[in-house]
Amino acid sequence: MNLQLLPIILQAVSSFAIAGGLIFAAVQFLYARKAQHVSNFAKLVELQMQLRKMRVDDPSLASVYKHDVEGATSDREIREYFMNLMQLSVFEIVWFSHRMGQIPDDYYQSWVERMKAIEQEESFIRMINTKSMKILHDDFQKYIVEMTNGLKKASKS
């Protein structure tokens, strides 16, 4: 081996190591950013859930926004409506976390199966069919509409 090649080879190895380190750092930064995005989303949904919980605990607070209680005839219906929205909020966090690659497929699928059972509940059907505002991620709302397709028919019978 020629001794003149040795410094060039060492410099090339060193350069590749630095480039690899930069690529690794960029990938780690991307994953950290995704995790922070999921964390921020989850926190916002949790804050929304706290407002919903206040209405479950004290249904009279639901009338602050008249649109929220349209069609509700009792405190029980108000509680059921907001409790179902809370359940939907937890699933929204799971859905978003999965979408961002933070939750594995098997765990997500277990939630999907549970939600398929919950969506058959009479109180859930009433909640999903009411025209009251449901603050959800637009793509999640589309997903839930597809997932619950046909519930309107079921609730009329």
Secondary structure per residue as TSV (DSSP state, phi and psi in degrees):
chain	resnum	aa	ss	phi	psi
A	1	M	-	360.0	139.8
A	2	N	-	-80.0	129.3
A	3	L	T	-65.7	-21.7
A	4	Q	T	-71.6	-24.9
A	5	L	H	-77.9	-26.8
A	6	L	H	-57.2	-48.9
A	7	P	H	-62.4	-35.9
A	8	I	H	-67.2	-42.8
A	9	I	H	-63.4	-45.4
A	10	L	H	-63.2	-39.2
A	11	Q	H	-66.3	-39.8
A	12	A	H	-64.3	-45.6
A	13	V	H	-60.9	-44.8
A	14	S	H	-61.1	-43.3
A	15	S	H	-64.4	-42.3
A	16	F	H	-64.3	-38.1
A	17	A	H	-64.0	-43.0
A	18	I	H	-64.9	-45.1
A	19	A	H	-61.3	-43.2
A	20	G	H	-62.0	-41.4
A	21	G	H	-62.5	-40.4
A	22	L	H	-66.5	-41.0
A	23	I	H	-63.8	-44.5
A	24	F	H	-60.1	-44.0
A	25	A	H	-62.3	-39.5
A	26	A	H	-64.7	-42.7
A	27	V	H	-64.3	-43.3
A	28	Q	H	-62.3	-40.3
A	29	F	H	-62.1	-41.5
A	30	L	H	-61.4	-45.4
A	31	Y	H	-65.9	-38.4
A	32	A	H	-64.8	-39.4
A	33	R	H	-65.7	-42.0
A	34	K	H	-60.8	-44.4
A	35	A	H	-62.0	-40.2
A	36	Q	H	-66.8	-38.0
A	37	H	H	-61.1	-46.0
A	38	V	H	-64.2	-41.9
A	39	S	H	-61.5	-45.5
A	40	N	H	-62.3	-43.8
A	41	F	H	-60.7	-47.8
A	42	A	H	-60.5	-41.5
A	43	K	H	-62.9	-43.0
A	44	L	H	-63.0	-42.3
A	45	V	H	-66.7	-38.2
A	46	E	H	-62.3	-40.8
A	47	L	H	-63.2	-40.9
A	48	Q	H	-62.3	-39.5
A	49	M	H	-63.9	-35.1
A	50	Q	H	-62.5	-40.2
A	51	L	H	-64.7	-38.8
A	52	R	H	-68.0	-39.8
A	53	K	H	-62.1	-36.7
A	54	M	H	-59.0	-36.7
A	55	R	H	-77.0	-28.7
A	56	V	H	-68.7	-43.9
A	57	D	H	-69.2	-35.7
A	58	D	-	-138.0	89.0
A	59	P	G	-57.5	-22.3
A	60	S	G	-63.7	-24.3
A	61	L	G	-69.2	-20.8
A	62	A	G	-63.6	-27.0
A	63	S	G	-75.5	-5.1
A	64	V	G	-56.5	-41.1
A	65	Y	S	-112.1	98.0
A	66	K	G	-51.9	-35.2
A	67	H	G	-62.6	-28.1
A	68	D	G	-66.7	-25.5
A	69	V	G	-113.0	12.5
A	70	E	T	-55.5	126.3
A	71	G	T	85.9	-12.8
A	72	A	-	-77.7	131.4
A	73	T	-	-109.2	-4.8
A	74	S	S	-152.8	164.1
A	75	D	H	-60.2	-36.6
A	76	R	H	-61.3	-44.4
A	77	E	H	-63.0	-38.2
A	78	I	H	-64.0	-45.6
A	79	R	H	-61.6	-45.7
A	80	E	H	-62.5	-41.5
A	81	Y	H	-58.7	-51.5
A	82	F	H	-73.7	-29.7
A	83	M	H	-66.5	-41.3
A	84	N	H	-65.5	-36.3
A	85	L	H	-64.9	-36.0
A	86	M	H	-64.2	-43.5
A	87	Q	H	-60.9	-42.2
A	88	L	H	-63.4	-35.3
A	89	S	H	-64.4	-41.5
A	90	V	H	-62.9	-43.7
A	91	F	H	-64.5	-34.4
A	92	E	H	-62.3	-39.2
A	93	I	H	-64.2	-43.9
A	94	V	H	-62.0	-46.2
A	95	W	H	-59.2	-48.4
A	96	F	H	-65.9	-42.5
A	97	S	H	-61.5	-40.7
A	98	H	H	-65.7	-43.7
A	99	R	H	-59.4	-33.9
A	100	M	T	-89.6	5.6
A	101	G	T	79.0	19.8
A	102	Q	-	-98.3	-11.7
A	103	I	S	-128.3	134.0
A	104	P	-	-69.8	157.7
A	105	D	H	-56.0	-43.3
A	106	D	H	-63.7	-40.8
A	107	Y	H	-66.9	-43.5
A	108	Y	H	-60.3	-45.0
A	109	Q	H	-62.4	-33.8
A	110	S	H	-64.6	-35.3
A	111	W	H	-69.2	-41.0
A	112	V	H	-60.2	-44.4
A	113	E	H	-63.0	-41.5
A	114	R	H	-64.6	-41.1
A	115	M	H	-66.5	-31.5
A	116	K	H	-63.6	-34.1
A	117	A	H	-72.5	-44.0
A	118	I	H	-63.6	-37.9
A	119	E	T	-65.6	-13.2
A	120	Q	T	-86.3	-11.9
A	121	E	S	-67.9	139.4
A	122	E	H	-57.1	-42.5
A	123	S	H	-67.8	-33.3
A	124	F	H	-69.4	-41.8
A	125	I	H	-60.5	-43.5
A	126	R	H	-60.9	-44.4
A	127	M	H	-62.7	-46.8
A	128	I	H	-69.2	-28.6
A	129	N	H	-85.2	-16.2
A	130	T	S	-70.0	148.2
A	131	K	-	-84.8	0.4
A	132	S	S	-59.2	152.0
A	133	M	-	-64.6	136.9
A	134	K	-	-127.7	109.3
A	135	I	-	-80.6	106.1
A	136	L	-	-137.0	156.9
A	137	H	-	-58.1	134.9
A	138	D	H	-54.4	-45.3
A	139	D	H	-66.9	-34.7
A	140	F	H	-66.8	-41.8
A	141	Q	H	-60.7	-42.5
A	142	K	H	-61.0	-42.3
A	143	Y	H	-61.3	-44.7
A	144	I	H	-66.5	-39.7
A	145	V	H	-59.8	-44.5
A	146	E	H	-65.0	-43.1
A	147	M	H	-64.0	-35.5
A	148	T	T	-100.1	15.9
A	149	N	T	-51.2	128.4
A	150	G	T	97.5	-8.0
A	151	L	H	-68.2	-29.8
A	152	K	H	-61.8	-41.0
A	153	K	H	-63.7	-43.1
A	154	A	H	-64.4	-32.8
A	155	S	H	-77.8	-18.4
A	156	K	H	-85.2	-14.8
A	157	S	-	-91.3	360.0
